[in-house]
Amino acid sequence: MSDTDYRPNPMAYVGNPLDRTGNLRLNEDWVHARLADPRTHFLPIWRLHPLVRGDETKSPAWVSLDVAKPFLKDSLTVILGMVGDIAHFALDVSSLEAEEAQTLFDGHGDFADLWTIHAHVPAGQAAILATARAMTDWHRRHGFCAVCGSPTLVKQAGFVRRCSNEDCNSQHFPRTDPVVIMLIHKGDQCLLGRQERFPPGWFSTLAGFIEPGETIEEAVRREVMEETGIRVGNVAYKHSQPWPFPSSLMIGCIGEAKSDEITVDFHELADAQWFDRAAVLAALKGEEDAGLRVPPSHAVAHHLIAHWATGR
C-alpha cells in the first residue's frame, strides 16, 4: 500500500440515521401516542451503559413496548428519533440493581460501556448510542433548576427540563461543549502532544475547550500557544465529531505554525514534539518499527493526522 492509498476507517458517532423530529416532540399528545404505540422501539440504558446486541457489531438492542411497559411510568424516556413512522426512545432503567437489570433484559443483549465497544459499532449505530448516553447523562446531572434550585420536570420528549417553581419557570436545554482539536503543521512536520495517561509512544493532536466570547480560530491559536508555546497563523476547519463523554463536539481544524520552538506546559501535557511525514505515515499504517503511535481511526484526531500526512 502506497502512502497516498491509506484511508482511515469511518469516525465513530457520525451519520445518525434517525430523523430527530425536533418539531414533533413539541406536541405532547404526539409523544404520548408514540409511547403507547406497539411498534415503538425502546433502547434500555442502565447507568449510562446502553443495551447492545451480543454479535460482533454491538448494535443497539431495541426492545418492544411489552418489554418496556413496566418502566414507562417511573423511568425517564427520551425520544431519539424516527425511522419512517416508527419512534425510537431511550429508556433509563438505572434504578435497577446490576443483576436485576441483566436478568430482566437477558436474551435481548448486554449492557455495555460505550467507551470500550465503540470501535466495534457501525458509525451510524454508534451515533444513536452516543445520543442516548449523552441525553441520559444530561438528565442525571440536571434534576434541579440552576436558577432557583427547585426540581425540574421533563418536557418535549426529554429534550427540555423545566423548573417546577411557577415563579421561576426556567427552561433548561441539553448542552454540548465545543472543543477545538487541531493538527498544527510547518513544512514537512506536524506538532503532536501526549498526556501522562497515554499508552507508551502514543501522541495525538492538541485539543481544548472553546471559552466564552471566543471564535474557533482564536481558540486554536490560544490552546496551542498555552500548551506548546507555538504561534499559529492560518486555521481551517476540516471535520467534526460528537463525543459523548459526557457531551462534547470535537471541531477538527488544520493550522499553520508560525514558530517552531516548543515550550511544553507540563500542567497540560507530558510532552510535545514535531514529527516528520514519513514517521506519521508509518504510524498510521501500524508499522511496528514506526517509533510513534497515533489514535485509532474512530477518533477525529486520526482523521486530521491522516489528512495532513496523505494530502487528502
VEXTORNU-689377 format. One record per residue (C-alpha): residue in one letter; x, y, z. Coordinates in steps of 0.05 Angstrom, whole numbers, plus 5000, padded with zeros to 4 digits. Each point is the difference from the previous one (the first is absolute). Layout:
BEGIN
aXYZ;...
This chain:
BEGIN
m500050005000;s502850674980;d499950615046;t494450344961;d495749365000;y499250025075;r492850135020;p497649985073;n493649645020;p493950455013;m499850425063;a495649765057;y493450355019;v498750324932;g494449864949;n494149915047;p494549684957;l494250235043;d495650604985;r500550415064;t492850264994;g501750675033;n493250294979;l495849405020;r502649925071;l496950685018;n493149664995;e498849635066;d494049614971;w504449754944;v505449795049;h495149635045;a497149644938;r507049774980;l501449745070;a493649584995;d501149764929;p501649254999;r504750124941;t504550485040;h507149775015;f503450125067;l507449995016;p501349855074;i505650395033;w502749765067;r504550505035;l502450284934;h501149304971;p495649884939;l497149314985;v503649734939;r499449374959;g504749435015;d502649924929;e506450304973;t496850664978;k497550195070;s494150384971;p494450285044;a495649455029;w493050294992;v494449715042;s492550024988;l494650385037;d498149365037;v507049965030;a500550745014;k493050115027;p501449835074;f505150575001;l496350554963;k496350305059;d506150135044;s506050004953;l502850544955;t498649944926;v503450424947;i498149994927;l505949844956;g496450074934;m495849664948;v501049494944;g494150114955;d494150035048;i503249585054;a502650375062;h506449815037;f500950195073;a505649935051;l497449695065;d503950135064;v499749385045;s505650235047;s495749895062;l500949244992;e505649635034;a505349724954;e497949275004;e492650184994;a501350434939;q503849464963;t494949465019;l494050414977;f503250144932;d503449334991;g498949754930;h499650704971;g507350195010;d505150245050;f501250675034;a506750264975;d504750575012;l499850414936;w507250215009;t502449284994;i495649784942;h499550604954;a505449734953;h495549394987;v493550384986;p498250254930;a500750764999;g492750174992;q497849515054;a505450265046;a497150704988;i493349755027;l503549715062;a503850655010;t493750414999;a496649545049;r505950015047;a501050754997;m492650155011;t499249545059;d506350285031;w497450714991;h493549825036;r504049675056;r503750655012;h494250494993;g494649775048;f499950695033;c499350704972;a506550384993;v496250655012;c496049875064;g501849285021;s493049714992;p498949314969;t499450004924;l494949644957;v501249634935;k496850324939;q500249944924;a501349255001;g506350095041;f503250594964;v498150535051;r499750035076;r495550545029;c500350275071;s494149765042;n499850675037;e494850414962;d503150655024;c506549794966;n497649574942;s507049974970;q501449534942;h506449604996;f502649694935;p505149454987;r506950304994;t505549834952;d507050255017;p504050234939;v507249754998;v505350194949;i504649434980;m505550204952;l505649734957;i505450534998;h505349954945;k506050364974;g503449784936;d500649245001;q498949945075;c493949985045;l499350155074;l497349455045;g499549965076;r498949465052;q496949985069;e502649595058;r494249514995;f501549824927;p503049314983;p507549994987;g502050344934;w493050284989;f499450724975;s493950374977;t497650674975;l499150575050;a493150185025;g496350455048;f493250305017;i497750644967;e499050565050;p494250495002;g500850574949;e505249614960;t499949794927;i502349314977;e506350314969;e501650395063;a499249385043;v504749604955;r505450545005;r499150095075;e500249275018;v506149854957;m503750605029;e498149815072;e502049274994;t506250044955;g502050734990;i499049934925;r496950594963;v494649814949;g497950404939;n494949744950;v494749535028;a495049604958;y494249555021;k500349284976;h495649505039;s495549965061;q498149435045;p495049935057;w503549735062;p495149755054;f504849985060;p496050355025;s497750464943;s504950374956;l500550194927;m507149924975;i501450534947;g505849764958;c504650524970;i506650054961;g504650575021;e506550284973;a505650135050;k503750664999;s505549775048;d503349345016;e503250035069;i495849595048;t499050205073;v495649475033;d495050185054;f500949395044;h493450155036;e496649834934;l504749524964;a505449495016;d503650144934;a499350334932;q504249884938;w500650144926;f499349374957;d501749944927;r495249744948;a503649334991;a499449835074;v492750205002;l498349584938;a503549405031;a496050095064;l493450064962;k501449344965;g501749675067;e507249834983;e503249705061;d506650374992;a496850684989;g502050255070;l493450375004;r492849815015;v494050434982;p492649965020;p495849464966;s495750184940;h493450075038;a502750665028;v500150664963;a507350105020;h501949414956;h496350314941;l503450675008;i506849665003;a498349574939;h497550614960;w506650375012;a504449394988;t496749764936;g497950674971;r492849764995;
